Amino acid sequence: FSSTGGGSIDLFASSLSVQGEFTPGSNEFNIQLDFIRPSNSFNEGWLDYIEVNFRRKLNLSGNQLRFRDLYSIGYNATEFRISGAGESTRVWNITNPQLPANQLGSLSGDVFSFVANTSELAEFIAFNDKAGFLTPEAIGAIPNQNIHGITSADLVILYHSKFLEAAQRLADHRINFSGLDVAMVDVEQLYNEFSSGRKDPTAIRDFAKMLYERAPEQFRYLLLFGDGSFDARDIYKLAGDYIPVWETANSTSPIYSYPSDDYYALLDDNEGGSISFGALDIAVGRLPVNTLEEANGVVDKIIHYDSSPVTLKDWRNRIAFVGDDEDTNLHTRDADGIADYLGEKFPNLNIDKIYLDAFEQVSTPGGTRVPLATEAINNNIFKGVAALVYLGHGGTKGWAQERVLKI
């Protein structure tokens, strides 16, 4: 196992996979894991779980048996034999669950045999058709809706019903003040049409992709109106997951485990498998509100910034870029490249560059600090900037190892 620790980039946990062959003497057997450490070591280990995957004989002991075999992949023809079968046994190929196909075979005694193409992983289900099919239970009627009927929009506001009042006010403002074509979409209704009613970040992306393919030159903005949480299944009872976030598959590394809304903007074909690849096709924003009061307050501020004469000042033309140090100047180069690109595209912008390598570092009891860089960041915030952009290391508590910004 790789070691874990309490450092900022240490693993939260590690996993190990081993493969071997053995024949158990019975249906019950013990697994033993020994944690061996040197006599002078104080390391400890906490075992979360052991998962065992194994091949077994196909035996239809109940009414249904769902199975697939990784060892069969790559063969044009593989024979499967199911014991415990009878005249009422049926086998379906459910590799594509939306297009199940009856699998022909032969019955000899209580063994049903069939041959199938397994050049790719195939999945099957054997069942007793006289036992009856499972039937869904009706919970309630869903009112008519037609999100698939939306053909175009400049801006989509995806909202939770709790924030409908504030979301509608913002939509009206964007229509009347900004001249945008705005579509309002209730997130629960979106689930009804794109994920069979289940909360699913991919349902949001599928909707955005549908609209992007219909109007690629028009659809530009997606606003997520409501807070999100890593705890999508509400296991920790944290609440606040009104509009879900996409999360990386990794949950053991502080570097590779994170949420992101960029997933909803990767809309070209063959994008979306990883947010590390692809370019954002639309702008995605989120108002992380948890109460209607917060929602109305944010909308009030947005409308005020747009329309009040007292906000029409030079801060609107100022942008500041902050670049972290080390990593062979990667963050500085990236920040500088974006800043120069914007300066060429929009010459009316006043761009301030705050690169940590350009400032003197000071040693303190709490670690290295860059006080003049912190001062430059604070000055920009208090003077006002249209955007303060940071590229570098950081976390939920602040920016950079030097703590140039603390929350």
Stockholm file with secondary structure:
# STOCKHOLM 1.0

chainA/1-407         FSSTGGGSIDLFASSLSVQGEFTPGSNEFNIQLDFIRPSNSFNEGWLDYIEVNFRRKLNLSGNQLRFRDLYSIGYNATEFRISGAGESTRVWNITNPQLPANQLGSLSGDVFSFVANTSELAEFIAFNDKAGFLTPEAIGAIPNQNIHGITSADLVILYHSKFLEAAQRLADHRINFSGLDVAMVDVEQLYNEFSSGRKDPTAIRDFAKMLYERAPEQFRYLLLFGDGSFDARDIYKLAGDYIPVWETANSTSPIYSYPSDDYYALLDDNEGGSISFGALDIAVGRLPVNTLEEANGVVDKIIHYDSSPVTLKDWRNRIAFVGDDEDTNLHTRDADGIADYLGEKFPNLNIDKIYLDAFEQVSTPGGTRVPLATEAINNNIFKGVAALVYLGHGGTKGWAQERVLKI
#=GR chainA/1-407 SS CCCCCSSTTSCSCCCCCCCCCCCCSSSCCCCCCCCCCCTTCCCCCCCCCCCCCCCCCEECCSSEEEEECGGGTTEEEEEEEEESCCTTEEEEECSSTTSCEECCCEEETTEEEEEEEESSCCEEEEEEGGGCCCCCCCCCCCCCCCGGGCCCCSEEEEECGGGHHHHHHHHHHHHHTTCCCEEEEEHHHHHHHHSTTSCCHHHHHHHHHHHHHHCTTTCCEEEEESCCCSCTTCSSCCCCCSSCCEECSCCSCTTTCCEESGGGGCCSTTCSSCTTSSCCCSEEEEECCCSHHHHHHHHHHHHHHHHCGGGCSGGGGEEEEEECCCGGGHHHHHHHHHHHHHHHHCTTCEEEEEEGGGSCCEEETTEEECHHHHHHHHHHHHHCCSEEEEESCEETTEETTTTSEEC
#=GC SS_cons         CCCCCSSTTSCSCCCCCCCCCCCCSSSCCCCCCCCCCCTTCCCCCCCCCCCCCCCCCEECCSSEEEEECGGGTTEEEEEEEEESCCTTEEEEECSSTTSCEECCCEEETTEEEEEEEESSCCEEEEEEGGGCCCCCCCCCCCCCCCGGGCCCCSEEEEECGGGHHHHHHHHHHHHHTTCCCEEEEEHHHHHHHHSTTSCCHHHHHHHHHHHHHHCTTTCCEEEEESCCCSCTTCSSCCCCCSSCCEECSCCSCTTTCCEESGGGGCCSTTCSSCTTSSCCCSEEEEECCCSHHHHHHHHHHHHHHHHCGGGCSGGGGEEEEEECCCGGGHHHHHHHHHHHHHHHHCTTCEEEEEEGGGSCCEEETTEEECHHHHHHHHHHHHHCCSEEEEESCEETTEETTTTSEEC
//
